[in-house]
């Protein structure tokens, strides 16, 4: 594992970096966040997303702008922003571990205490790319970047064992578990429940196998030839994680959150208006944002 701290020296010009071996999924997410930031009334502002997305990410986001996928990513970003700030600023998390951080820039833009420790965990090429392009940018908290393949369970366990036991920790895994199979998600849930410092886990997942099949046809052919296959859908929703020692304490549904935030696309509004209440409940629960918490001992 390699640890890097972002430089706090002067900013550098990275307008035309050579695109590294970072996944298209990371680039398109950054491109979507950059596009949202440019709107007159954005749900969040992420100016560094433009730097990280580059031309490639912008092109991908432009192609997906009218697609349902775009609005889901925007809602996911906004909702997880809210949940992270709540857990840190109200519930008292003193460390945030972002597994598979990708091109996320939350340590630079969220309302966070300066003494919070934020740890980004991802592959070496992602860590190197971000360190280069964000050199000189000032995070709002203490930021570490650590290179670990989050799909390598033994390596991830070693990292988790080294967490500071005195820091109540929130783990964030945005857009991660859907790319794992059910057994891998179950192992991850057990591993995250093992360290005594890890108190919360914020994540998103698909709860509909039908949506999973549709999504696998969509991204591979519409925006990327290299997009990974989506594999995990929990038929039991957040209850899937209970046997591993996690209690769902907040459950939000992507469709309803898009309605609340005002980013629901017209196609979804039309379907919702034409659907009976029973179908609406099924539609609402297809994609889930969850905060899990470990019960206090005793």
Secondary structure, 3 states (H helix, E strand, C coil): CCEECCCCCCCCCCCCCCCCCCCHHHHHHHHHHHHHHCCCCCCCCCHHHHHHHHHHHHHHHHHHCCCHHHHHHHHHHHHHHHHHHHHHHCCCCCEEEEECCCCCCHHHHCCCCCCCEEEEEECHHHHHHHHHHCCCCCCCCEEEEEECCCCCHHHHHHHHHCCCCCCCEEEEECCCHHHCCHHHHHHHHHHHHHCCCEEEEEEEEECCHHHHHHHHHHHHHHCCCCCCCCCCECCCHHHHHHHHCCEEEEEEEHHHHHHHHCCCCHHHHHHHHHCCHHHHHHHHCCEEEEEEECCCCC
